[in-house]
Amino acid sequence: MRLISMTPKFAMLLCMLLLLMPAADPAYAVVSDPAASQVQTLTASLLQSMHAGPTEPMTERYRRLEPVIYQVIGLRIMTRLAVGPDWTNFSPEQQNALIAAFSRFTVATYAHNFRDFSGQKFEIDDVVSRGEDKIVRTRIIPAHDTPVNLLYRMREVDGAWKVIDVYSDGVSELTLRRDDFVAAIAAGGAPALIAHLHKVSDDLMK
């Protein structure tokens, strides 16, 4: 076999080309995942809300977060999963009213909880497939405190990846919601739960 020798000039050009080639970036690979991209959209909007500070009116904060949350979070499926088995006992009208009430409650919760900034950062660590779902692992890193691990459980809904649960240091948001909803449903079915969600939303918006 004939070996092809390289002239010094060619070797130098090859080295320069290799240096200019972009290295594989794991962080870029994670964010380029469509599920992780959705989470990044949410966290960017939350940071913007935090930077605005507590002096921003809640109605304005709600207005700005609402379209992002509708884009990123699977509100319809989250409502059904949070309600649990009783969902099938409700009429279509009650189901739609519950979705609307739960959606308002979700936006109000984010608007209320993310209104102060003191140097926090959001980081996306990786994405793991779990059956039909994906888990996007993230962290909230305070400036002077212990990081909080947040896992976003994502599912593809109508061609877009949506959040269907959030785990904060291992605790499922859906499980907490379901425990809260059981009492309201037991007290008065769907109408009681709808009224409960609107009351909590009103309190959060104050």
C-alpha distance (Angstrom), angle and dihedral (degrees) to the residues before:
residue distance angle dihedral
M1 . . .
R2 3.77 . .
L3 3.81 115.9 .
I4 3.76 117.8 -142.5
S5 3.77 112.0 -136.8
M6 3.80 121.3 -147.2
T7 3.76 122.5 -134.7
P8 3.82 115.5 -130.8
K9 3.81 89.5 -110.3
F10 3.82 92.4 53.2
A11 3.82 91.7 46.6
M12 3.80 90.7 52.2
L13 3.82 92.0 50.1
L14 3.82 90.8 49.4
C15 3.80 91.3 51.7
M16 3.79 90.9 50.0
L17 3.81 90.6 50.4
L18 3.81 92.0 51.5
L19 3.78 91.1 49.5
L20 3.79 91.8 51.5
M21 3.82 94.3 49.0
P22 3.85 111.3 101.2
A23 3.78 113.8 -111.5
A24 3.79 119.8 -126.0
D25 3.80 105.7 -88.8
P26 3.84 114.6 -156.7
A27 3.81 91.1 -163.6
Y28 3.81 90.6 55.6
A29 3.81 90.0 48.4
V30 3.81 90.6 54.0
V31 3.81 95.7 48.2
S32 3.80 91.2 45.4
D33 3.82 88.2 62.1
P34 3.83 106.3 101.3
A35 3.82 93.1 -131.8
A36 3.81 92.3 50.4
S37 3.80 90.0 45.7
Q38 3.80 89.6 58.8
V39 3.80 91.0 51.3
Q40 3.79 90.0 48.9
T41 3.81 89.4 53.4
L42 3.80 89.8 53.2
T43 3.81 95.8 46.2
A44 3.81 92.0 47.5
S45 3.80 89.7 53.9
L46 3.81 91.7 47.1
L47 3.79 91.0 51.3
Q48 3.79 89.6 51.3
S49 3.80 88.8 51.8
M50 3.81 91.2 49.5
H51 3.80 92.4 48.9
A52 3.81 89.6 53.5
G53 3.82 87.7 64.9
P54 3.81 133.1 -148.2
T55 3.81 93.2 -65.4
E56 3.81 91.1 72.4
P57 3.83 109.5 99.5
M58 3.80 113.2 -104.5
T59 3.79 90.8 -128.3
E60 3.81 90.4 58.9
R61 3.79 92.4 45.4
Y62 3.82 89.6 49.6
R63 3.81 91.6 48.5
R64 3.81 92.4 52.5
L65 3.83 96.2 45.6
E66 3.80 97.6 42.6
P67 3.85 100.0 79.5
V68 3.81 92.3 44.8
I69 3.79 92.8 50.8
Y70 3.80 91.2 47.8
Q71 3.82 88.4 50.8
V72 3.80 97.2 47.1
I73 3.81 106.9 30.3
G74 3.80 124.0 67.3
L75 3.80 93.5 -133.9
R76 3.80 95.9 170.9
I77 3.80 95.5 51.8
M78 3.83 92.2 39.7
T79 3.81 90.0 54.7
R80 3.79 91.4 51.5
L81 3.81 93.4 46.4
A82 3.82 92.8 46.2
V83 3.81 92.7 50.3
G84 3.80 91.8 48.2
P85 3.83 125.9 -170.9
D86 3.82 93.7 -9.4
W87 3.81 88.9 69.1
T88 3.81 92.1 84.4
N89 3.82 90.7 54.6
F90 3.81 92.9 61.3
S91 3.80 124.1 88.9
P92 3.84 119.6 -115.2
E93 3.80 88.8 -105.6
Q94 3.80 91.2 53.1
Q95 3.80 91.2 46.7
N96 3.81 91.8 52.4
A97 3.81 91.2 47.0
L98 3.81 89.5 50.5
I99 3.81 92.0 50.3
A100 3.81 89.9 51.2
A101 3.82 92.3 47.5
F102 3.81 93.1 45.8
S103 3.82 91.0 47.6
R104 3.81 91.5 52.6
F105 3.80 90.1 46.5
T106 3.83 91.4 50.7
V107 3.81 94.6 50.9
A108 3.81 91.3 44.9
T109 3.81 90.6 50.4
Y110 3.81 92.9 53.2
A111 3.81 91.7 44.0
H112 3.80 90.7 51.4
N113 3.81 97.5 43.7
F114 3.82 99.2 43.8
R115 3.80 105.6 52.7
D116 3.81 104.2 103.3
F117 3.80 128.1 70.2
S118 3.80 123.4 -163.1
G119 3.80 103.4 156.5
Q120 3.81 99.5 -63.8
K121 3.80 120.6 159.4
F122 3.81 132.0 -160.8
E123 3.79 117.9 -143.0
I124 3.81 128.8 -174.3
D125 3.80 109.9 -146.2
D126 3.80 105.8 -179.1
V127 3.80 147.7 -42.4
V128 3.81 123.4 -115.1
S129 3.81 126.0 -170.8
R130 3.81 116.6 -130.9
G131 3.79 109.8 -178.1
E132 3.80 107.9 -69.0
D133 3.80 90.9 -11.6
K134 3.80 135.6 71.6
I135 3.79 127.3 -143.3
V136 3.81 115.1 -144.8
R137 3.80 109.0 -161.2
T138 3.79 115.0 -150.5
R139 3.79 140.0 161.6
I140 3.78 135.0 -147.0
I141 3.80 105.4 -144.9
P142 3.82 114.4 -161.5
A143 3.79 117.8 -154.0
H144 3.82 93.4 -118.5
D145 3.79 107.6 13.6
T146 3.80 144.5 63.8
P147 3.84 115.8 -67.5
V148 3.80 117.3 -107.8
N149 3.81 116.7 -134.8
L150 3.80 114.6 -136.1
L151 3.80 122.0 -173.9
Y152 3.80 117.7 -166.1
R153 3.78 114.8 -156.0
M154 3.79 106.8 -150.8
R155 3.80 132.1 -167.2
E156 3.79 130.1 -176.0
V157 3.81 108.8 -112.3
D158 3.80 119.2 -179.0
G159 3.80 91.5 -21.1
A160 3.82 97.0 -46.9
W161 3.80 130.1 93.7
K162 3.81 111.7 -118.6
V163 3.79 134.6 -174.6
I164 3.82 110.1 -110.8
D165 3.81 98.7 169.4
V166 3.79 140.2 7.2
Y167 3.79 124.2 -149.8
S168 3.81 116.5 -157.1
D169 3.81 109.1 -163.5
G170 3.80 88.5 -26.1
V171 3.83 98.2 -45.5
S172 3.81 115.8 121.0
E173 3.80 117.3 -132.5
L174 3.80 90.1 -152.8
T175 3.80 91.5 55.6
L176 3.81 91.2 51.2
R177 3.79 91.4 48.1
R178 3.80 92.6 47.9
D179 3.81 91.7 52.0
D180 3.80 89.1 51.2
F181 3.79 94.6 46.0
V182 3.82 95.5 50.0
A183 3.80 92.6 69.8
A184 3.81 93.3 48.9
I185 3.81 92.7 47.9
A186 3.81 91.2 48.1
A187 3.81 89.8 51.5
G188 3.80 96.8 51.9
G189 3.80 115.3 -20.0
A190 3.80 122.4 -120.5
P191 3.85 96.1 -19.2
A192 3.81 90.9 56.4
L193 3.80 92.6 48.7
I194 3.81 92.0 47.7
A195 3.81 90.8 50.6
H196 3.82 90.6 46.5
L197 3.81 92.7 52.3
H198 3.81 92.9 48.9
K199 3.81 91.8 48.2
V200 3.81 92.2 51.4
S201 3.82 89.8 46.5
D202 3.82 90.7 51.5
D203 3.82 90.1 51.7
L204 3.81 92.3 48.6
M205 3.79 91.4 51.3
K206 3.82 93.9 55.9
